[in-house]
Amino acid sequence: MARIVVIGAGMGAMAAAARLAVAGHRVRVYERAGTYGGAVRRFERDGFAFDTGPGLLHLPAVWRDFFVKTGREPLEQCVDLVQVDPAGRHVFADGTAVTLPNASRAGVVSALDGALGAGAGERWGDFLVRAREAWDRSRRPLLEEPLPADASRLARDPYPALRSGLLRRPARTLAEVGRRELRDPRLAALLESHALAYGFDPATAPASAAVLPYMEQTFGSWYVRGGMRALADAVHQRCLARKVEFVLGAEVTGVRIEDGRVSGVELADGGTARADHVVAGAPVPALYRDQVLPWHSRDEWPHHQSAVRTGRVTLCLALRGAREAEAAHRTVVHSPDRAGESAALAAGRLCDRPTVVVLRPDDERLRPGGHEAVTVTATVPAEPGGRSPEERRGGGALVEAFADRMAAAAEAAVPGLRERLLWREVRTPEDTFRETGTREVPGPALAGAGGTLLPAANVSPVPGVYFAGGWSHPGGGLAHGGMSGALAAGLIVEGADFRGSR
């Protein structure tokens, strides 16, 4: 039985901790914050409750596997998991709207034909065939296996070129896929919104980002009643049931090395904790900033190197009156100026007309009787107020004005929003930094782009130190974090013979 210290109590870290405890190890988690869950947080006020991290779950099989492998009670006995149907509504810049069913390719094709005109669904369906090819080529090495020492095959984009006409050259970016292959600005906006939701600018994201809409439309969108925080609660309870020990409010400031191998961690209060293995679930950039791994410069680490570092602005809206019965759970209101939105992201500033995602869960656990709790999110530069603390303080007015523009856009999804508003809470990348140690929200790993969108490997250069969570392979998001925890635990339990999740 080994002594294992886990740094951080995010979803990937907890997934690793429970699996390691089941394997017979003694596991202790140190979390600098006063709670668990990482970015999966909740804001509560006046009887209203809001998810401030992920609002939906894709690839629920990842967490089904976690609960099966760590105990007798399956996922559905631990949380009230429901499929969101319809999957979402899209309101385009020209006022056209389409409602898409959940996990039904035929239904999506039919809906697009009906809303956007004959042929639109067929073009989208043909695109999904190519997206599936990219998924099949990259799924196992990108999601289910440890990142290989030679990741050159993942540096090549798996998205195939069209096989006819003058378009044999593969598309280089997701935006180019939309222009060349979908040939309708509304279909292109639909495609690009999936990348934007994960923090990628479609103008620079590789064509392989086509796997993001494929994943959602194939495996569906799911919601946990009581909010996604309920999933974090269930994972935490599973860890406790497996005798994982949590020490909250305890910051790890260093890793101790003896004879070239990890021997424990150092704590902010001056104490130490011995360990045979350390799993770092804190964001990889924070490890360098806080000098947890001072023997490597940040530039040497293969974490995300994208030119655009993105975060989230989230509005928590408490609305007077009940949600209309026919309201969609999720509505994407597309920007009328995607080029301007992309240019603003690249320049590190807030755009004039953002794309927003509006979540309106029909969940009585999140609101006082007769009212509605709504969240509105937009992807923004990770430091929208500037890089220095003084610039960020001065940028507060800019963020509030941006929140006003977000709320105005959300009116396309929420009738009478302005008149119904009781109060709002604006959450920025500064809140993300306070809770997680970084302003950036990590995206999932993507093949292509020369390998620059591959996060850190789960095995570190230091023997005995491993990584799990959104900043390590296979990247950010609820599903990917669960996969990361499984990979880190597998590498410790099975060692060099571990070939990945099954």
N, C-alpha and C positions, 0 to 999 in steps of 0.2 A: 504494500500500500504506500503510494507516494504522497508527499505533502505538496499540494498545488495551491498557488495563490492566483486569483483572477483579479486583474485591475479593471474596475468599472463594472457596473451592473446594468449595462445595456442589453438589448435582446439577444444579440449574438453571444455576448459574454455569458449570459445566464444559460443559453442553450448549451454552450460548452460545459459550464459548471455542472449542470444536472447530468449530462451524459458521462462526465468523468466520475461523478459520485456513484452512479450506477455501476461503473466499472470497478468500484472498490477503493477509489482514492479519497483522501481527506481533503476537502475543498473549502477554501475560505475566500470570500469576495470582499475586496475593499473598494468602496465607492465614495468619492469625495463629496457628492451631493447628499441630501438628506433622504433621498428616495431612490427607487430602482426604475428601470425601464428606458434609460437613455433619452432619446428624442420622443419616445411614446409617452407623452405627458397629457395632462388634463388641466384646463382652466375652469374654475368654478366661481360663480357669483350669483347671489340672489336666487338660488334654486336652479340656475342654468348651468350646464356643463358642456364643454367643448373639447374635442380632440385638437391638440395643438401640434401633433406630429402627423403620421400617416392616418388617413381617414378611411381607407379601404384596404383589403387584403387580396393579393393575387397569388396564385400558386399555393393554395391552402394545404396541398399535399406535404409541403415542407414541415408545417407545424403538426399535421396529423402524424407524420413520421416521428417527430420529437416526442409527442405524448405517448405513442405506442412504444417507443424504445426506452422510455424512462418511467413507465408505470402502467397500471392496469386500466386506468380511466382514459378513454380516447378523447380527442379534442372536443368532440361534440357534447361530451358529458361535462366538460370543464368550462365551456363558454357556449353561449347561444349564437351559433354561426348561421347566418342566412345569406342566401344568394340574392344579389341586387338585380332586380329585373323590373324595368329595363336597365341596361348597364349604364345608360347615360343619354343625355340630350345635348345636342350641339347647336348653338346659335351662331351663325356665320355673319361676316361683316355686312353682307347685302340684306340681312334680315331673314334669310332662309334658315329654317330649323329642321333638324332630323332627330328622331328618337331611335336609338339602336338597342335591339334586344341583347340579352346576356348569353354569351357562349353559343351563338347560333350563326354560323357563317351564312347559311342560306337566308336567315332572317335579316342579317345586316345588308346583304346584297339587295334584297327586296326593298328594304327601307330606304336605301340610298337611291335606288331607281325611282321610287315613288316621290322622294323629296327633291332630288337634284336632277332628275331627268333620265330617260332611258339610256343605258350604257354606262352610267356612273357606277352602278353596283358591279357590273362585269369588270370594269377596270380595277376596282378595289379588290374584287375576288382574285383577279390575275396577279395583282401585287401581293396578296397574301400567300399565293403559291410560291412566289420567289422568296418571301419572308420566311416561309416554312423551310425552304432549302437552306437559308442562312442559319435558322434555328437548329436544324438537324446537323449541320456541319460544326457548329460551335457549342451546342448545349453541354455535352459531357465534359470536354476539356475546360470550358469556361465556367461551368456551374457546379459540377459534381466531382471533379478531381482536384487535388492540390495543384497549384500553379507550378508548372515545370520550371527547372532551372533555365532551360532554353525555351523561351516563350515565343520564338520567332514565328511559329505557325499561327499564333493568335495575333500577330502584328498585321497579317494579311486579312483584308476584308472578305468575309464569306458571302456577301450579298452578290448574287449572280447578275451578269449582264443580260440584257434582252437578246434574244437569239435571232432577230430578224431586222431587216432594214438597215439604216445607217447608225443604229444605236448599239452597236456591239461593244463599244467602250463602256466599262462598268461605271455606274454613277459613283461619284466620290463622296458626296454628302447626302444626308437625308433630304435636305431641301432640293437637291438636284433630282433625287428620285421622284419627289412630288411634281416638279415641273415637267420632267421628261416622260414619266410613265403614267401619271394620273391625269394630267392635262385638264385640270379643273381647279381653280384657286380654292374652292371649298374643300375638295378632296385633299388638296395639298395641306390646307389648314388642319383638317382632321388628322392627317399623318403627323404633322409637326407638333400638334398639341401633346402627343404621347411623349415625345422627347422632352418638350419643355416642362412637362409635369415632373420629370425626373431630374430637372436642372440642366439639361443639355440644350445648347443653342442649335437648332436644326441647321443653321447656316454653316456650322463647323462640325457638327456631329457626323460620324461616319455613316455610310449607307447601312451598315450592320445594325444601326438603331432601329431598323425595320422589325427586329425581333420584339420590340416593346409592344406595339399594337398587336402583333401576332400572339404574343403570350397572353395579353388581356382578353382578346376575342376568342382564344382557344380554350383557356382554362377558367375564364370568367372572373367576375368581381364579387367580392364577399364582404360582409359587414358583421361585426360583433355587436350584439345588442348591449346597450350600456356604454358603447363607445369602444374604440380600439384599445383604450387603456385597460379594459377588462381582459384583453389577451395578455398584456404585461402582468396583470395581477395573477392570472392563472399560471403563467410560466414561473413567476416568483414562488407561488404556492407549491408548484411541483419541485422546485429547487429545495424548499424547506422540507418537503416530505422526503426527499432523498438525503437529508441531513447536511445540505450545503449551509455553511455559516456565513452570514452577512454582517459586515461592519460598515455602517453608513456614517457619513460625515468624516471619513478617514481618507485623506489624500496620500497617494503614493508619490514620492518625490524622486526616487532613485531605485535602480536595480543593482543588487550586490553581485559581484563576480568574484569567484575564487577558483584558481587553477584553470582559468579559461572557460568556466561554466557558471551559469546562474546559481546563486546560493540563497537568494531571498530578495526582499524589497525593503526600501527605507521609507518611513512615513513622516508626514509633516510635523507630527508631534515629537519627533526625535527617536521614536521607537523603530524596531525592525521586526521583520517576520521571516523566518526561515522557510525555504521552499526548494523542492527538487525540480519543479517546473513552474514557470510563470506564464499565464495567458493574459496578454494585454488586450483588453477590449476597449480601452480609451482610444480616441482618434489618433491615428499615426502622426499627423502634424503636431499634436499636443505633446506627444512623447519627446519630440525634439525640442519644442519650445520649453517644456518643463525639465529638460535634460534627464529624462528617464533613460534615454539611450544616448549619452553624450559622446560616445566614441565614434559616431557616424554623423556626417553632415547631412542636412535634410536633402541636399541635391543628389546624394548618392542613393536615396531610397526610391524604389520604383512605384511611388504612389501616383495618383492622377496628376497629369501634367497638362490638362486642358488649359487653353488660354483664358477661358471664361470661368471664374469661380463664382458659383451662384449660391444663394440662400433663399429664404422665404419671408414674405410679409403675409401675415395671417390676420384677418379680421374675425373677431368673435362678435356676432350680432345677436342681441337679445331682442326678439320681435314680439310685439303685442298681437294677440290673436293666433288662431290655429292655422297650421299648414293646410292648403287646399288638398283634397283627397287625391287628385290626379297629378300632383307635383312629382317631378323626377327626383330621385335621391341625389343624383349628380348632374350638374349642367356645366358645360364648358362654354363660356362666352368668348368668342374669338376676337382678337384685336383687329380693328379696321386698318391697322398699319403694322403688319408683321415686319416689314423691312425696317421701320423705325424702331420697333421693339428689339430686333436683333442688333441694330447699330447701338442702341442704348446699352444692352448687355455687354457688348464688346468694349464699349467705352467706360464701363463701370458706373453708369448713372441710371436713374429711374426714368422709365419711358413715360410718354404722355398718355398712351392708350394701351393698357396692358391686357393680355389674355388672362382671364380669371377662371378658377374652378370653384363652383358653388356647391356645397354639400348641405342637403336638407334632409337628414335622417328622420324617418317617422318613428321616433323612439321616445316614449314617455319618460324614460329614465333620465333624459337629458334636459328636461324643461319643467317648469311649473305648469299646472293644469291650464289648458286653453291657450298656451303660448308656443313659441317656436324658437329653437336654437339653430343658428345658421353659421357655417364657417365659409369664408371666402379667402382663397389663397392665390398668390401670384409669385412667379419666379423672378428674382431680382439679383443684382450683384451682391456678393457676400458682404461687401462693405459699402452699402448705398449712401452712407453719410460721410464717407471719407476714411482714410486709413488711420489717422491719429485720433485719440480720444477727444481732442478739441473739435476736430472736424465732424466727428460723429455726433457730439452734443449739438453742434450748430446745424446738423442735418435733420434734427427732429422735426422742424417745420416742413422740410421737404417730404419726409416720410408721411406726415399727417396729410399733406396735400395729395400724395400718392394714394393714401388710403381713401380719401374722398373720391378719387377717380376710380378706384377699385369698386367702391360701393355703388357709384353711378353705373358702372358696367354690369354689376350684379343685378340691377333692376330689371334687366332683360330676362332674368331667371326667377325673380321673386316679385310678383305683382305687389305694388304698393309699399315697397320696402321703406322708402323714405318716411312715409306717414306712420308706418308700424314700428319704427325704431324706438326702443326704450333706452338702450345704451349700447356702446360698442367698446371693445378692447382691441387695441392695435398691438400686435406682436411682431417684432423685427428680428433680423439676424443678431442683434445685441442680446435678445432674450435667449436665442439659441446658444449663443456663446456662454451666457451665464449658466445654462443648464447642462451643456455638453462639452464645453471647453473649446468649441470652434464655431465660427459664424457660418461656415459652409455646410451645406447638406450634401453628403456624398451620394453620387449616383451609382447605379450598377455597373459592373465591368462590361465593356464592349470590346469585341474583336475589331481589328482594323486600326486605322489611325496610327500606324506604325508602332502599335503597342503602348501608346501614351495614355490610354484609358484603362489600363490594367492596374489595379491597386496593388498594395503590398502583398507579398506571399504570406501564407499562414505560418511558415517557418522563418524565423529571423536569422541573421548572421551569427547570433550568439547562441551556443548550445543551451537548450532548455527553455528558451524564450519563444513563445508562439503568439500569433495574432488572431483575433476573432472580432467580428463586428463590421460596421459599414465601411471603415477605412482599410479593410483588408479583403483579400480574395474571398468571395466574388463580388464585393462591393455593397452599396447601400440599398436600403429598402427592407421591408419586413421579411419577405421571403429570402432575399439574399443574405440577410443577417443570420437567419436560421441555418442556412447552408454553411455559412462561415463557421458557426459554432460547431456544427457536425464535423467539418474538416479539421479544425484545430483539435477537437477531442480525439478524432480517429488517428491523427498523427502521433499523439501522445500514447494512446492505448496500443496501437499496432506498430508504431515506429516506421522505419523505412519501408516496410512491406505494405503500408496502407496505400491503396489504389483509388480511394474515393468512395463516395456514398453510393448505396445501391437502393 
